Amino acid sequence: MNRLQFEKSPYLLQHAQNPVDWFPWGTQAFEKAKKENKPIFLSIGYSTCHWCHVMEHESFEDETVAKIMNSNFVCIKVDREERPDVDKVYMTAVQMMFGHGGWPLSVFLTPELKPFYGGTYFPPKDMNGRPGFTTVLERISEVWQKENDDIVHSGEELINAMLQQQCVNIETSEISESMLKRTYHQLAASYDVKYGGFGDGTKFPRPVIFNFLFRYYRRKKEDEALKMSLTTLLAMANSGMVDHLGGGFHRYSVDAQWRVPHFEKMLYDQAQLAHSYCDAYQITQDEVFAATARETLDYVLRDMTSSEGGFYSAEDADSIDPKNPGRKTEGAFYVWEKNEIEAVLTPEEAKVFCLYYCVEENGNAFSDPQNEFVKKNILYSPLTIEETAEKCGVTSEVCARLLESGKKKLFHHRAARRRPHLDDKILTGWNGLMIGAMARGSRVLGEKKYLKAAIASAECIQKNLFHSASQKLYRRYRSGEAKIDAQLDDYAFYISGLLELYFATFDLRWLKFASELQGLQTTLFWDSSGAGFFDTDGKDSSLLVRMKESYDGAEPSGNSVSVLNLLRLAELTGEKQLKDYAEKSLKYFSGLLQQSPQTAPLMMSAVDSYLAAPMHLILAGGKSEAEQFAGAVSKFYLPDLLQILLDKSSKEYFQAKLPFTTLMGNEAEERITAYYCKDYACQLPVKTAEELVTLIQKY
């Protein structure tokens, strides 16, 4: 057992029995490298990363490779989900060196932590023109001895280039509606008309794009923006991207048709996609979108929720092959042979199920470069119930019933298989995203269990990861230990979740806590010499570059979410300085937004919100009746509507902060009076939910 045995990270613990003399990121490793004048080999990954597992098995478990590593390098292992700050610095370095990156990230550093060479996955031996890992190690060691000065110089130049890259021209341009139009056209240009999604190769869900397109549709009544989003969401819901038996989305599709997924399941994907399907349901009232949102959230409740209320991080792509217990393979938990299905289901169920989910005798994974799915079937459903019923010679009702009973039987049969590895660490930021999704799902879908889960997670984070005495938020909680200072994403995502939780509960403690955390975030991360928020607080001297992220990728950027939070909080609390911070951030990033807005679609959603007139729904009266009004409003897609309850416990708070609410309601009344206000101009109050719906439809 090496030093990693003392860590809590599931990823680091996976490597605790490697013969490699691994160090965690920290001063002990840095000092050893300086004392012995050895280069550092930095390996960054995460516990559900398929190719991280492959490289571990091929290289890090090999005694011969480990001997080379231990003799010539100080070896450091980092969990990118615990330390995204470290990952971003060295991922950026590798991308600048080679134009691409990924995980596992393999980087060679000087003892002063400056990168001079790197890559991603290295095969164990030279193959197909790629150098093997042993070759790379031996060559780096040789060059380190013979050309040390040149290596040190190149590392310094690369860090200087990265520092220069962080400098943004703050000669700002105007924030205008034309930016939204440019974003729409750039996204439309990359849309896959044939299969849905964006791009023509590997397909990632990237829910931030749907967020923008739905907003653009609402603002401009651009039908094509809506069509692109709905078509893609429907394609995904019917595809191999979805676990059709247990719910939840896999990470991405390796093909353009959404048929063959990379099978890992990430918490942040479930959270963001639940929002997207709720948006689609509000706009269309199509139950298909509601059902997908429910199945996604139900999966998280069943398989990704701790006894303490926090949400776990991920489930692996690899799992034990039921027919070969000594072997782990991609997707083994999820795929099926046709004869296995036929053995579990009745002939009638099997006929319907196999037709609906395209199950074939020899397997249906047409894209299988690693030969992992021979004779295996990945469930996907291009046919409708009606089309399936017609082909099977039964009614649609019978078809639906047989399909549902078949799914239940196979779900329970599958439960006997070994589940994929669960990364059970609780991350503040990712929990924040899911708190928001659960709270929103409770409103849009009318499910109390989601609200209960959102509250439990918010309380879990507040209890275990926030120290009120020191006013300190931590990033990771596992096995009773809270560790690692929270970063920008943690604050931004958690604040966003707390705001959604306030709208779902009208419990003032969540709004107050969100405001408190926003103050801490601004103190720790705001760039007072420019604008925008740094990813880290700048206190860790081992981070040679203080990054400021704006790219909205698989996860939204902390800056994008922060601007949306600031705009909401400014209108909820009357603190105009918060809107100033939002405006300065948008202007700071305006050069990027003008040039490449498709890289930051959630930031462009923030632009849309910034340009929109403030919208308030003030409910004055008792909390119990307020839920009826809020439920009626939740049928509408109103992304910027801010709902406030003026009751006995909150009236004084809001009337002190929002003077336009001073004469609203009578705290002695339990019955609700609703005020719908746009740009601080309020319509005549209404007393029933039906009247409120009519009012919103009119304005």
N, C-alpha and C positions, 0 to 999 in steps of 0.2 A: 504494500500500500504506500503510495506517495503522499505528498503534502495535501493533495486535493481531498483526502479523506476527512479533513476537518472543515470543509466548506459545506454550505447548505444548498448551493445550486445543483439541481438535478443533472445539468450538463457536466459540471466539474466532477461530480460524484461518479458519473459514467466512466471517467478517465482515471479514477483513483487507484485502479489496479494495473494501469499501464506500466511497463518497465521504464517508460520515460520519466525522468526526474522533474516532473512538472512543478511549477510554482504558480500560485494565483497572482494576479496583478497586484504589485505592491513593492514597498521599499526593499524587502529582503531580496527579491530577485534583482532589482536595479543595482543594489550595492554589490551583489555577487558579480554581476556583469562588469561593473567598473573595476572591482578589485582584481579580477582575473583577466580583464581586457578581452572579454569574449563577446561576440555578437549575440543578440537575443533572437530566438525564434518565437514569434508570437502567433498562436493559433486561436482563431475566434470562430465560434459557432453557437449552436443552441441544441437543446436535447432532442428535438423532433426533426432535426435536419438529416435527410437521407444520406447525402454525400459526406456529411461529417461522420456518420457511422461507418461508411465505406472506407474513408481514409484512416479512421481509427483501426479498423480491423486489418487493413492491408499494411499499414505502416507503424502506427503507434503501439500496436500489440506485438510487433515483431522485435525480438531481442537484438538482432543485428542492427536494425535501423535505430533502435533506441540507444544502442551503444555509441553510434556515430553522433546522435543528437546530444547525449549526455557529455561526451568528451569534448565537443567543439562549440556547444551553444549553451546559453541559459534559456530554458524552455518555459514559456508562460502560456497558460490556458485561460481564456476569457469567455464568459457567457455573454453573448451580445444582448440578450434580453435583460440581464442585470446591469450591464455597462454599455448602453448604446452610445455613450459619450466617447468611450475608447474606440468602439467599433467605427463610429462616424469619421474619426480622425484618420484611422488607417485604411478604411474603405476608400475614403477620398484620395489618399495617397496612391493606392493601387490603381484606382480608376484614372488618376492623372498619369501614371506610368504606362498603363496598358489599354486604357479606354473602356474597361469593363471590370466588374467585380462580382462577388457572390460569396456563398458560404459552402464549405469552410473557407475562411479567409486566412491565408498563410503569408506572413510578413516578416522580413528580416530587418532588425533594427540595430543601430549602434548602441553602446551602453548608455548613451544620453537620450535614448528612445527615438532617435530620428530614423525614419524608414529609408532603406536604400534598394530593396528588391522585394518582390512579392508575387502573389498569384492567388489562386483559389485551390481547387482540388488538384493534387499531383498524384498520378498513378505511381505504384511502387517501383516500377521499372520503366525504362525508355520504351515508348510505344507510339506509333502513328505520328512520328515527328515531334512528340512532346517529351521533354526530359522527365525521367522518373525522379521520385523524391530523393532517393539515395544519390543520384547524380547531382541534383541541385544542392544537397547538403555538402557534398564533397567539394563541389566547385566554389560555393560560397565560402567555405572554410579556407580553401586555398587562396582565394582572392583577398580574404580578410587579412591573411598573413603577409601577402606580397604587395598589395595595393591599398593598404589601410588608409593612407591619407586621401586617396581619390574617393574611397567609399564614404569617409566622414564628410568630405566636401560635397558629394552628391546628395547625402542625407540632409545637409544644411540647406542646399539649394532647393530641395523639394519642400522642406518646411517653409522656407521663405516664399515659395510660390503659393503654397496653401494659405499662408497669412495674407498674401496679396489678393488671393481669390476672395477672401472674406471682406475685402474693402469694396464697398458699394458707392457708386457716385450718387451723392445725396441731393444733386440738383433735380428736384422732383418735378414731375409733370402732374397735370390735373387729373383727379380721379373722376372719370366720366363714363357715361353709358356706352360710349364707343368701345371701351375695353371689353365689355360684356359681349358685344357683337363679334369682336375679333376672336374671343375665346370660343364662342359657339362655332364659328366657321373653321377654326383650327381643329376642334374636336370632330366636327362633321366630316372634315377631309380624311380623317383616319378611321372613320366608321366602316365596319365590315357589313356591307349591305346583305350579303348572302347568309351569314351565320350569326350576325349580331356581335356586339363587342367592338373593341377598338384595336386596330392592328390586324395583320394577316397571318400571324404565327401563333406562338404560345399565348393563351388568353388568361389575363388576370382580371378579377372582378372590378377592382378599383372603384369603390362606391362613391368616392368624392366626385367623380364625373357625373353620376346620377344626381347627386345633390345640386350641382350647378345646373344641369340641363332641366331638371324639374323647376328650379327657380326661374330659369330663362323662359321656359314655356309659360309660366304664370305671368311674368312681366310683359312678354312680347306676343303672347298667344301664337308662338311658333310651333305649329303642329309637328314638324319634323324633329324638334328637340324632344318632344314627348314620345314620338314613335321610336326614336333610337333607344331611349331608355327602356320603354316597356317591352320592346322586341328583345332586347338583351336580357332583361330580367326574366322574361318568359323562357327564353332559350336556356338560361342558367337553371331555372327551376325544373326544367324537364331533362336536364343533361346529366352526364356522369359526374358533374361537379357536386351534386347533391347526394347525401346519404338518404335514399328513398325509403329505407326501412326505419332509421333512427333519427332522421332530421340532422340539420347542420350542413354547412358547406365545407368542401375541401379547398385547399389553398389556391390552386390554379389548374388550368387545363393545358396539357402538353401539346394539344393540337388545336387547330382553328375552329373545329366543329363542337367544342365543349364536351367531347365524348370520353377522353381518357384523362383523368385527373392526376395530379400529385396529391396523395391521399391524406396528408396531414391536415388537421383542423386547428385553426388559430382562433383564440378568443376575440381578437380585434376584428377578424372577418365576420364572425357571427354578429357582433354588435353593430357594425356599420351596415351590413346587409339587412339586418332586421329593420333598421331605420329606412333603408331604401324601399323595402317591400311595404312598409307602412305608408311611406309617401305615395307609392303607386296605388295602394288601396284607397287612400283618401281621394286621390285624383279620379280614379276610375270606378270605385265601389265594386271592383271585380273581386270575388271571393278567392280566386286563385292566389292573388297576392297576399291576402290576409292569411290564408292557409299556410303559405310558405313562411311568413313571418312567425306564425304560431309554432310551426314545426322546428324552426331554428331556435326560438327561445325555449321551447320545451326540451330540446336536446341539451341546452346549457343547464337548465334546472336539473335535469336527470343525471348528466354525466360530468358536468364541469363546475359543480358548486360544492364548496367545502362545508363541513358541519358548523364552522364559525360564520358562514354567510358569504365569505369571499369567493370570487370566481377563479378557477384554475386557469393556467395559461394556454395549454395546448395538448393535443393528442398526436402521437407519432404517425407517420405514413407507413412505417414498417410494423409488421406483427408476425407472430408465429404461424407458419403454414400448417393448417389443420391436418394435412396429409403427410407432412414431414416435420414433426415437432422439433427437430434439431436445427431448423432453418427459419430465419426471418426473411420475409419478402415484402416488397411494396404492395400495400392494399390487401394483404391476405385476409384480413378480418372482413372485408367488404365484398369480395368477388365470389362468384358461384360457378360451379359446373352444372350443366343442365340436368344431369342425372341426379344430382343432389337435391335440386329443387323438386324434381318429380317424385323423389322418395319421401319428401316432407308433405307435399300438398296432394289433395285429391286430383284426379285426372281433369276435372272441370276447372279447378283453381289453377292447376299448372298450365293448361292450355291458354287461359286468359292472361295469366301472369307472364308467361314466356313471350307471348305475342306483344303485350303492352310494353314490356321492358327489353324487347329485342334480344332475348336469350337464344343463343344458337348452340348447336351440338358441339361445334369445334371452337367455340368462343367468339366474342364479338369485338375484341380490342384490336382494331385495325392498325393502330399506331402503338407498336410495342418493340422499340429498338433494343431493349435489354432482355427480350424474351421472358418477361416475368409473368405474362398473362396467357400462356399457352393453354388452350381449352377452357379458359376462364371467361366469365361474363361480367362486364361492368354495367350495372343497371342504368338505363336511360330510356326516356319515353317520348319519342317523336309523334306517336299517335294519340288522338283524343280517345276518351271513353267511348264515344259514339262510333268512331271508326273501328275501334277494337271489337265492340259489340257486333257490328255488322260482319266483320271478318269471322267472328266466332259463332255467328248464328244465334245470338241471344239478345235480349233487350238491354238497353243501357243500364237499367236498374239492376238487373241480374249481374251484368258485367262489373259494375261498381262494387256490388256486394261480394262477388267472388274475388275481386282484386283486393279489397280491404281485408277479407279473411285470410287470403294468402299472405299478405304483407305481415299480418300479426303472427301467423305461424312461423314464418321465416325469421322474423325479429326474435322470437323466443328461441328458435333453434340456433340462431347465430350467437345468442348470449352464452352458449356453452363453449364458444371459441375463446381463445386467449385474447383479451382486448389489447389494443396498441398501448405502448408506454404512455403514461399520463404525466405531463410536466405540471406538478401540483404547487408550484410557487404562485404566490398571489402578488401581482404587480399593481401598484396604485393607479397608474395611467390606464392600463387595459381594463381594470375594474371600473374606472370612471366611464369609459366608453360603454361598458355593458350596463352600468347603473342607468345611464341615459336611455339605452335601448329598452331595458325592462320597464322603466318608468313611462316611456313613450308608448310602449306596447300595451301597458295597462290602460292607457287612455284610449288609444286608437282601436284596440281589439276588445276592450271591455273585460279584461282578465285581471282579477284582483291578485292572483298568485304572482304575477309579474311585479306588481307594486310591492308586495311583501318581500320578494327577493331583492328588489332594488334597495329598499330600506335596510335589509339585513347586510348587504354588501357595503353600503355607505357607512353604517355603524361599525362594521368590521374594520374598515380602513381608518375611521376616526379613532377607534379604540386602540388598534394595534400598530398603526403606522403614523399617527400624529401625536406628538408630545406637546401638549398645550403649554406646559410650564416653560419649555425652551422655544416654543413656537417653531417647531421643526417637523417637517414632513419627510418620511422615508419612502424609498421606492419599492423594496421587496420584503415580503413576509413569508417565512416558511419555518415550520417546526418550532414555533414560538419565538423566532428571532426576526426582528425588524432591522434591516441593514441597508446601507447605501443611501446617501442623501438624494432626495427626490430631485428630478430634473424638470426642465420646462414642460415636457410632455405630461409628466405626472400631475403637475399643478393644473395645466390647461384642461386635460381630459377629465380630471376629477371635478374641477369647477363646473365644466359643462354638464356632467352627470348630475351634480347637485342642483343645478338650475332646472333641469328636466324633472328632478325629484320634487322640487318646490311646486312646479306647475301641476304635478300629479297628486300632491298631498295638501297643498296650501299650508304646509307646516313651516312657519317662519324660521325655524332653526336652520333649515337647509339653505335658505337665502342668506341668512346672516353668516353662516359658515363659509359659503361661497365668497361672500364679500371679504371676509377675513383672509381667506387664502389668496384672493386676488391681490390684496395689499402686500402680502408676503412675496408673492410671485414678482410683483413689480419691483420691490426692494432688491430682490436677489438677482433678477435676470435682465432688467431693463437696461438698454444701452443708452446711457445718458449723453454720450458724445455723438451719437447718431440717431438711431431710433430702432424699434423692433426689440425682440427679446433674444438673448443668447440662450443656447441650449443648456448651459451649466452656469453655476454661480461664480466660477473663476477661482475657487479656493484650492483646487487640486492642481498642484504644480507639475504633476506627471502628465497632464494634458497640455501638449505644446501649442495647440491651436484651440482657441475658444470659438466654436462653431456657432453659426446662426442659420438654422435650417428654414427653407421656404418651400421645399418640394413636397407636394402632396402625393404620396405613393400608396403603398399597401396600407400604411398608417397615415393619417393626415399630419401635417406639420404642426408643431406646437404654436408657431406664430399664427397660422390660419385659424386654429381653434381659439387662440387667445383674442384675436380681433373680434370674432363673433361673440365671445364671452363678454368682452369689454363693452360692446355695443348694447348687449342685453342688460348688463348690470347698470350701465349709465341710465337706461330708461326705467329700470326697476327701483333704483335708489336715488335718482336725481343728482348723482355725482358727475358733473359735466367733465371733470378732468379725465374720467375714464374714457369718454368719447374722444378726448384730445389724444390720448395714448393710441387709441384705435386709428384715428386719422393719421397720426404721425407714422404709424407702422405701415399703413397702406401707401402713403407717399414715399416712404423709404424703399419699399419693394416695387414701386411703380415702374421702374425701368425694366425689371424682370416681367412684370405683368403686361407691359406694353409689347415686349419682345417675344416672350414665350409663355403666354398665359395658360396654355394647355398643361404646363408643368405644375401649376398651382390652382386647380379648379376650385378648391375649397376657399382659397384666398379670394378668388373671384366671386364666390358666393358671399363672402364678407363684403366685397365691393357692392354687390346687389343689395345687401342689407343696409349698408351705409347710405346708399342713394335713396332707399325707400323711406316713405313717411312713417314715423313711429306709429305703432298700432297697439292700443291697450284695450283689454276687456276687464273692467272693474266690476267685481261681484261684491255687493255690499249686503251683509246679512249673515246667516248661520252657515257653518261649514257643511253640515249634512246636506242641505238643499243645494249648495254650490256644486256638488258633484254631478247633479242632474244637468245643470247648465253647462258645465265643463264637458260632460259626455256628449251633449248635443253639438257643441262646437268642434269636438274632435273628429267629426265626420268631414270637416273641411281641411284642405291643404292650405294652411296659413303659416308659413315658416317663420314669419317675424311677429306673429301675434303674441303679446305678453299678457298673461292672465294673472290678476291680482285679486286676492280676497281681503276685503275689509270686514273683519269680524271683531269681537271684543278684544281679542288678544293681539291683533295686528293693526287696528285702525290708527292708533297713535303713532306707530312706527311709520306707516306710509304717508299719513297726512303731514308729518314733519318733513318728509323727504320729497313728496310729490304734492305741491300746493294745490294742483288742479283737482285733487281728490277730497279737499277739505269739506265741501258741502254735500258729499255723496253719502247716501244711506242713513240709516238710523240704527245705532248699535243695539237698541232695545228690541229691534225686529229680528225674528228668525227668518222670515221670508226674504228671499233674495230680490234685490233690485239690481238690474244689470245695465251697465253703461258701456257702450261701444264707442271708442274714441280713435280718431285717426288724425295724426299731426296735431294732437292736443285739442282738437275740436270734437266734442262729444255729441252724439245723437241723443234724442229724447230717451230717458230710461224706460226699460221694459220690465215686466213682472213675470213673464213666463218664458220657458225655454223655446217654445214655438215662435214667440214674437222675436226672440233673439236670433233664431235661425233665419227668419225672414229679413231681419235687419242686416245681417251679415251678407246674405245673398244680394241684397240691394246695393250695398256699399263695398 
